[in-house]
Amino acid sequence: MSHTGSEATAPRKKRGKLIAGIILAIVLLLGIGGCAYIASIGAAWNNGTEKFSGSEFPSDDGNAAKVDEFTKKVQADKDALSKDATVTNDAGKNNATENDKNGNGIADSVENGKVTARPAETGATDILLLGSDSRAGSAEAATVSGQRADTIMLLHVPKDGSDAYLISIMRDTWVNIPGYGSAKINAGLNYGGLDLQVATIEQLLGTRIDHIAEIDFAGFKGLTDELGGVTVQVPLNFQTDDYTFTQGPMHLNGDQALQFVRQRYQFSDGDYQRVRNQRIYMNGLLDTIKSKGAFENATQFKSMVETISPYVTVDSGLSAGEIAKIAAPYIGSGGVNLHMMTLPNAGTGWSADGQSIVVLDQAATSDLSQSLTNGTMSDYISRYGED
């Protein structure tokens, strides 16, 4: 799905990455807003954010995209050729299980592009946080086409208002794309827009996605600069073509921050460190918002909402009222206790057509699906840990 850009003098209101910190901040901010300010604060959010146009969610029967029959046939043929091939990770481990006989991380029940119905409502709130790598409106637009999700996170808020969970999904994770077949998870956005990306993740995790939020490359940089920069705790020394990052606290401007969260080739574990850096930035963003007094009074709170909202694109249902409802269980409790983790995987490997991929830990992913559905995420974390 495409969006029309704002006027050149207006803030960028596009898609992007690492919106988790912003949404969590807004949840808390709307939760503490004084009654006299709620209407104006809500208007600042509702009027300031850009809304997606069209249908962002798949139909209830899961038929998320109009699939080109030729493309579907080619993919099905390719999957059929590789169906009996056992996928191994780079460590040589055989990942085959009873429910995943070829060990490619995809449950046999949804191989070959199978389309499934949307998961049922559970009362929990799940917000898909996408970072699109679309360069629309940038100097790179002439040479970089298409659109994929550069960052994928799921923010899970349990029905009872207990601890929240932020799950990073590595963009090279090999999954079933409904109607298309096996591919990297971030291809869903390029193949069929937001509704197909949603359908892919709903099928993978077995949980219904209630809302979507994005902020693009330009918006990410612009918001960071608008806040006067963000201080992050750099975990280890590394360099890019433009900057040197030194272990310890560093105050980053927008361009530095974007490079910090996007690098992977500098690290021995590549994308694993990249998703950790993304969450490190998120913590820094929240600390920055706190340091500006946004949690101290309603006036400061409204100012922060007005600062953030022009950079955020959300579905029409993620209104100020909806966010206030999500925030309600946390009012007076000191805020959200957030657990962060990466979707369990069995290491990196290679697809049948030679792509470097991240192979799912199918058993652990199945356990995660059940925990999200049953409201037992604390038990899941106790078994698998967090990072």
URRA-V443276 format. One record per helix or strand. SS is the DSSP state (A for helix, B for strand). FROM is the first residue (numbers start at 1). LEN is the number of residues. If there is no record, write none. Layout:
ss & from & len
SS & FROM & LEN
SS & FROM & LEN
//
This chain:
ss & from & len
A & 20 & 13
A & 35 & 14
B & 50 & 2
A & 69 & 14
B & 88 & 2
B & 94 & 1
B & 97 & 1
B & 100 & 1
A & 108 & 3
B & 125 & 8
A & 139 & 4
B & 149 & 9
B & 164 & 5
B & 173 & 5
B & 181 & 4
A & 187 & 19
B & 211 & 4
A & 217 & 10
B & 230 & 5
B & 238 & 2
B & 244 & 2
B & 248 & 5
A & 254 & 9
A & 271 & 21
A & 298 & 12
B & 313 & 2
A & 320 & 11
B & 338 & 5
B & 345 & 6
B & 356 & 5
A & 362 & 13
A & 377 & 8
//
